Amino acid sequence: MEVKQIIVIGSSAGGIKAVNQLLSKLSPGLPIAVFVVIHMSKNSQAEIIRTQFQRATNYECQVAADGEPITAGKIYIAPANHHLFIKRGIVRLTNGPHENRWRPSIDVLFRSAAAAYDSHVIGIILTGMLDDGTSGMSAIKRSGGICIVQEPGEAEFEDMPANVLNNVQVDYQVLINDMGYIIEEILTQPKKDLVPIPEDVKIEAAITERMISSIDEMERIGEHSNFTCPDCGGNLWKMKHEDFARYRCHTGHVYTENALMEKQNEALEESLWISVRMLEERKNLFLNLAGKAGELQSGAETETTYRQKAAQLAIHIDRLKKLLVAIGKTGPADEGYL
C-alpha cells in the first residue's frame, strides 16, 4: 500500500498517555506512516514505549532505525538521544546538536517531514512544556500541510499546544478523541494544490542532516544577533522567516527565546554556585587564620581582622544563595524524562 499521508506527532510531559490515546483512535488500514517524538532522557528505553503503544493500535509500532524504508501502516518511534529525521521514502537518525535543548527534537522531525513531503504531512502537537514543535509546525503549515493541536484545556501540560496556537494558524484545535476521524476525513479530501516548500525550511532540514552549516546558508536564513551559543560559544543567528524569535549557531544548536533563557539561567546558576564554593573556602581560611592568631599572645587584633573578613564574606554568600533560590523558582520544572 502506498503512503498517502505522513503523520508526525510531537509531545513532551504527559506525552506517553496522550500519544497512546491518539493511536487508539486511528482507524485501521489507513494509507499512512506515523512518526512520533516524545522528549526523553538519553538513558530512556524507547522499546518500553513501543510496547505500550503497540497495545493501543493495530498498526505496527517500531523503534525507528536509520536507513529503513518508510512503509504504510507503520508507526516509527524516535529512540533516545537521536534526532528522528525523514527523507523522501527513508527514515534517518542523526546524533546532531540539540534543538531547543532536546534530542530527539520535535522541530527536527516536523521540519524534515515538511521538506520531504510538502502538503502530504499532518502535524500533531500534544501535551508538553515550553515550545519545541512550534517552529516545526510553522514549517508544515508554510509547506501546505495540515496542523492539528490538542485543546490546551485538555492537555496535562498546556505550554506546547498553547505556544503553537499563539504563533501558527492551525487547522484544527480539538480533543484527542476527535483526532482519529479528522485524520480519516482529511484522507478523503481531494488533493490540495502543491505549495512551494520555503527555501529556509529546505536549508534547515539539510543543515540538520549534514550536522554543519555554511556562512552562505546562515546568511540566507538568518541575521547576526548579539547572543552567543551557551553550548559552544559561537555566534547565534536569528532566523528571519518566522514571526517568533528563534536562534541557530553554525554548529547546529537551535534555541527558541524561552529555551535560550532557560539555558542561560542554568549557566548563571552554575557560575553562582562556583562563586559560593570559592567564597566559602575563603571564609573558612579566614576563620582558620583567626583561630591560629587567637592562640598567639599578641594576635588579638589580627584575629579580629580575620573574623571581620569572614563575616563580610558570609554576608555575600548569603546573598548569592538567596539569588540562587530565586533563579530556581523562576525556571521550569524538569519534564519529559522517562
Phi, psi and omega per residue, in radians:
M1 nan 2.307 -3.123
E2 -1.316 2.471 3.078
V3 -1.291 2.045 3.138
K4 -1.630 -0.542 -3.072
Q5 -2.517 2.425 3.018
I6 -1.716 2.234 3.082
I7 -1.982 2.189 3.104
V8 -2.042 2.319 -3.064
I9 -2.158 2.303 3.108
G10 -2.232 2.399 3.134
S11 -2.738 2.952 -3.125
S12 -2.447 -2.056 -3.129
A13 -1.011 2.255 -3.083
G14 1.400 0.145 -2.966
G15 -1.262 -0.633 -3.078
I16 -1.070 -0.805 3.122
K17 -1.093 -0.768 -3.090
A18 -1.166 -0.800 3.137
V19 -1.140 -0.699 3.099
N20 -0.992 -0.781 -3.139
Q21 -1.118 -0.740 -3.137
L22 -1.123 -0.805 -3.118
L23 -1.062 -0.583 3.133
S24 -1.190 -0.305 -3.119
K25 -1.647 -0.075 3.137
L26 -1.347 2.189 3.091
S27 -1.140 2.461 -3.109
P28 -1.213 2.681 2.994
G29 1.413 0.185 3.141
L30 -1.325 2.561 -3.130
P31 -1.396 1.106 -3.039
I32 -2.241 2.688 2.903
A33 -2.123 2.308 -3.016
V34 -1.994 2.371 3.129
F35 -2.174 2.332 -3.024
V36 -2.207 2.236 2.953
V37 -2.073 2.126 2.995
I38 -2.104 2.268 3.106
H39 -1.019 2.289 3.138
M40 -2.617 2.746 3.091
S41 -1.254 2.838 -3.069
K42 -1.195 -0.236 3.131
N43 -1.746 0.085 -3.114
S44 -1.238 2.720 -3.142
Q45 -1.851 1.792 -3.125
A46 -1.127 -0.423 3.137
E47 -1.113 -0.604 3.096
I48 -1.131 -0.723 3.107
I49 -1.124 -0.751 3.125
R50 -0.992 -0.762 -3.132
T51 -1.077 -0.716 3.115
Q52 -1.131 -0.764 -3.123
F53 -1.141 -0.641 -3.091
Q54 -1.094 -0.533 3.115
R55 -1.189 -0.341 -3.034
A56 -1.694 -0.148 -3.002
T57 -2.548 2.748 3.050
N58 -1.528 -0.233 3.090
Y59 -1.235 2.597 -3.139
E60 -1.325 2.116 3.120
C61 -1.728 2.390 3.090
Q62 -2.629 2.642 3.016
V63 -1.304 2.229 -3.038
A64 -1.049 2.507 3.082
A65 -2.174 2.461 -3.078
D66 -1.132 2.294 3.049
G67 1.545 -0.092 -3.118
E68 -1.316 2.661 3.139
P69 -1.285 2.630 3.064
I70 -1.463 2.175 -3.038
T71 -2.178 2.410 3.085
A72 -1.098 2.515 3.100
G73 1.537 0.134 -3.131
K74 -2.037 2.631 3.065
I75 -2.050 2.070 -3.077
Y76 -1.801 2.210 -3.073
I77 -1.940 2.276 -3.139
A78 -1.142 2.279 3.048
P79 -1.333 2.860 3.128
A80 -1.103 2.511 3.009
N81 1.105 0.413 3.071
H82 -2.387 2.465 2.961
H83 -1.387 2.344 3.014
L84 -1.633 2.168 -2.962
F85 -2.326 2.448 -3.099
I86 -1.961 2.247 2.889
K87 -1.876 2.923 3.140
R88 -1.066 1.906 3.088
G89 1.439 -0.047 -3.021
I90 -2.361 2.462 3.027
V91 -1.574 2.328 3.065
R92 -2.163 2.547 2.987
L93 -2.124 2.397 3.095
T94 -2.316 2.732 3.042
N95 -1.851 0.586 -3.101
G96 -1.158 3.047 -3.119
P97 -1.015 2.694 3.121
H98 -1.127 2.509 2.981
E99 -2.010 2.269 -3.073
N100 0.950 0.524 3.066
R101 1.330 0.209 -3.095
W102 -2.178 2.577 2.912
R103 -2.576 1.829 0.226
P104 -1.329 2.622 3.106
S105 -1.952 2.423 3.108
I106 -1.163 -0.729 -3.135
D107 -1.012 -0.712 -3.141
V108 -1.041 -0.857 3.138
L109 -1.069 -0.888 -3.061
F110 -1.104 -0.762 -3.108
R111 -1.132 -0.720 -3.135
S112 -1.163 -0.645 3.103
A113 -1.111 -0.750 3.120
A114 -1.092 -0.737 -3.117
A115 -1.190 -0.525 -3.066
A116 -1.619 -0.565 -2.978
Y117 -2.204 0.173 3.063
D118 0.685 -2.040 -3.049
S119 -1.361 -0.053 -3.128
H120 -1.611 0.569 -3.114
V121 -2.172 2.369 2.978
I122 -2.005 2.081 3.097
G123 -1.766 2.365 -3.109
I124 -2.269 2.177 3.060
I125 -1.953 2.247 -3.141
L126 -2.027 -2.922 -3.060
T127 -0.878 2.554 3.085
G128 2.870 2.861 -3.140
M129 -1.750 2.762 -3.115
L130 1.100 -2.563 -2.880
D131 -2.420 0.377 2.989
D132 -1.073 2.393 -3.114
G133 1.849 -0.384 -3.121
T134 -1.153 -0.844 3.130
S135 -1.133 -0.707 3.119
G136 -1.116 -0.677 3.108
M137 -1.175 -0.655 3.068
S138 -1.066 -0.714 3.118
A139 -1.088 -0.721 3.109
I140 -1.097 -0.805 -3.127
K141 -1.093 -0.778 -3.110
R142 -1.223 -0.310 3.117
S143 -1.690 0.112 3.074
G144 1.661 0.075 -3.125
G145 -1.415 -3.121 -3.111
I146 -1.859 2.378 -3.119
C147 -2.018 2.177 3.122
I148 -2.150 2.305 -3.123
V149 -2.228 2.382 3.054
Q150 -1.112 2.399 3.059
E151 -0.968 2.066 -3.064
P152 -0.947 -0.599 -3.139
G153 -1.126 -0.407 3.106
E154 -1.535 -0.464 -3.047
A155 -1.161 2.453 3.083
E156 -1.110 -0.656 3.024
F157 -2.256 2.073 -2.937
E158 -1.588 -0.092 -3.035
D159 -0.952 -0.938 -3.040
M160 -1.100 -0.872 3.068
P161 -1.032 -0.739 -3.099
A162 -1.136 -0.698 3.129
N163 -1.145 -0.651 3.060
V164 -1.124 -0.812 -3.129
L165 -1.067 -0.578 -3.122
N166 -1.332 -0.279 -3.020
N167 -2.212 -0.203 -3.093
V168 -2.310 2.430 3.083
Q169 -1.446 1.634 -3.032
V170 -1.388 2.849 3.134
D171 -1.569 -0.568 -3.108
Y172 -2.475 2.308 3.004
Q173 -2.124 1.727 -2.897
V174 -2.455 2.968 3.002
L175 -1.316 2.690 -3.126
I176 -1.019 -0.697 -3.097
N177 -1.097 -0.313 3.135
D178 -1.616 -0.171 -3.027
M179 -1.227 -0.563 -3.110
G180 -1.040 -0.899 -3.093
Y181 -1.289 -0.448 3.062
I182 -1.142 -0.752 3.103
I183 -1.082 -0.757 3.119
E184 -1.076 -0.697 3.130
E185 -1.153 -0.710 3.119
I186 -1.048 -0.702 -3.099
L187 -1.174 -0.404 -3.136
T188 -1.552 -0.169 -3.109
Q189 -1.333 2.664 3.080
P190 -1.036 2.682 -3.138
K191 -1.068 2.387 3.106
K192 -1.366 2.698 3.027
D193 -1.103 2.403 -3.120
L194 -1.178 2.387 3.066
V195 -1.863 2.270 3.116
P196 -1.000 2.318 3.118
I197 -1.215 2.193 -3.137
P198 -0.979 2.454 -3.096
E199 -1.020 -0.683 -3.104
D200 -1.170 -0.550 3.093
V201 -1.140 -0.784 3.132
K202 -1.144 -0.694 -3.134
I203 -1.148 -0.791 -3.127
E204 -1.144 -0.651 3.096
A205 -1.112 -0.710 3.131
A206 -1.161 -0.697 3.111
I207 -1.063 -0.755 3.141
T208 -1.077 -0.703 -3.126
E209 -1.195 -0.732 -3.121
R210 -1.368 -0.397 -3.092
M211 1.139 0.491 3.074
I212 -2.810 2.631 3.132
S213 -2.194 2.883 3.085
S214 -1.945 2.826 3.098
I215 -1.035 -0.749 -3.125
D216 -1.043 -0.771 3.134
E217 -1.107 -0.774 -3.116
M218 -1.125 -0.631 3.115
E219 -1.204 -0.491 3.139
R220 -1.348 -0.510 -3.064
I221 -1.923 -0.191 -3.060
G222 -2.580 3.112 3.065
E223 -2.387 2.629 -3.098
H224 -1.002 2.430 3.023
S225 -1.991 3.073 3.106
N226 -1.618 0.171 -3.073
F227 -1.838 2.688 3.038
T228 -1.969 2.661 -3.120
C229 -1.207 2.158 -3.135
P230 -1.232 -0.206 3.134
D231 -1.597 -0.752 -3.054
C232 -2.115 -0.155 3.107
G233 1.466 0.003 3.120
G234 -1.344 2.899 3.110
N235 -1.175 2.457 3.063
L236 -1.681 2.370 3.073
W237 -1.796 2.348 3.092
K238 -1.516 2.148 3.139
M239 -1.147 2.418 -2.975
K240 -1.983 0.177 -3.128
H241 -1.963 0.253 3.120
E242 -2.199 2.759 -3.111
D243 -1.487 -0.017 3.130
F244 -2.209 2.693 -3.037
A245 -1.320 2.293 3.078
R246 -2.603 2.520 -3.002
Y247 -2.228 2.540 3.131
R248 -2.425 2.465 3.057
C249 -1.846 2.958 -3.117
H250 -1.053 -0.617 -3.111
T251 -1.161 -0.550 3.112
G252 2.146 -0.046 3.054
H253 -1.174 2.407 -3.101
V254 -2.272 2.404 -3.105
Y255 -2.400 2.354 2.803
T256 -1.347 2.978 3.124
E257 -1.059 -0.711 -3.135
N258 -1.124 -0.750 -3.133
A259 -1.174 -0.653 3.115
L260 -1.138 -0.734 3.126
M261 -1.113 -0.713 3.129
E262 -1.107 -0.740 3.137
K263 -1.157 -0.710 3.094
Q264 -1.102 -0.676 3.095
N265 -1.053 -0.712 3.127
E266 -1.132 -0.731 3.126
A267 -1.137 -0.717 3.110
L268 -1.107 -0.749 -3.140
E269 -1.097 -0.720 3.111
E270 -1.079 -0.755 3.141
S271 -1.116 -0.694 -3.132
L272 -1.164 -0.678 3.120
W273 -1.151 -0.633 3.063
I274 -1.098 -0.723 3.111
S275 -1.097 -0.734 3.120
V276 -1.054 -0.789 -3.130
R277 -1.061 -0.790 -3.115
M278 -1.147 -0.681 3.109
L279 -1.183 -0.674 3.095
E280 -1.070 -0.742 3.136
E281 -1.119 -0.729 -3.141
R282 -1.177 -0.682 3.095
K283 -1.058 -0.793 3.141
N284 -1.130 -0.596 3.090
L285 -1.127 -0.755 3.097
F286 -1.067 -0.711 -3.140
L287 -1.157 -0.665 3.079
N288 -1.098 -0.762 3.131
L289 -1.152 -0.642 3.107
A290 -1.112 -0.708 3.125
G291 -1.106 -0.723 3.115
K292 -1.179 -0.689 3.131
A293 -1.141 -0.599 -3.133
G294 -1.161 -0.382 3.130
E295 -1.395 -0.278 3.135
L296 -1.516 2.575 -3.093
Q297 -1.140 -0.580 -3.101
S298 -1.871 0.375 -3.015
G299 -1.778 0.185 -3.075
A300 -1.052 -0.769 -3.103
E301 -1.171 -0.718 3.119
T302 -1.122 -0.732 3.107
E303 -1.018 -0.793 3.141
T304 -1.051 -0.746 3.140
T305 -1.064 -0.817 3.142
Y306 -1.098 -0.722 -3.125
R307 -1.174 -0.600 3.083
Q308 -1.147 -0.732 3.105
K309 -1.113 -0.714 3.100
A310 -1.102 -0.693 3.131
A311 -1.151 -0.678 3.093
Q312 -1.113 -0.748 3.095
L313 -1.111 -0.644 3.123
A314 -1.055 -0.648 3.108
I315 -1.107 -0.811 -3.140
H316 -1.136 -0.688 3.110
I317 -1.069 -0.759 3.134
D318 -1.097 -0.709 3.119
R319 -1.110 -0.758 3.134
L320 -1.110 -0.706 3.141
K321 -1.143 -0.657 3.074
K322 -1.131 -0.680 3.089
L323 -1.122 -0.706 3.111
L324 -1.103 -0.679 3.078
V325 -1.090 -0.740 3.141
A326 -1.120 -0.730 3.112
I327 -1.109 -0.725 3.126
G328 -1.081 -0.606 -3.115
K329 -1.297 -0.472 -3.102
T330 -1.489 -0.333 -3.114
G331 -1.420 2.668 3.110
P332 -1.247 2.677 3.102
A333 -1.232 2.679 3.039
D334 -1.047 2.476 -3.119
E335 -2.642 2.796 3.052
G336 1.545 -0.109 -3.102
Y337 -1.454 2.415 -3.062
L338 -1.963 nan nan
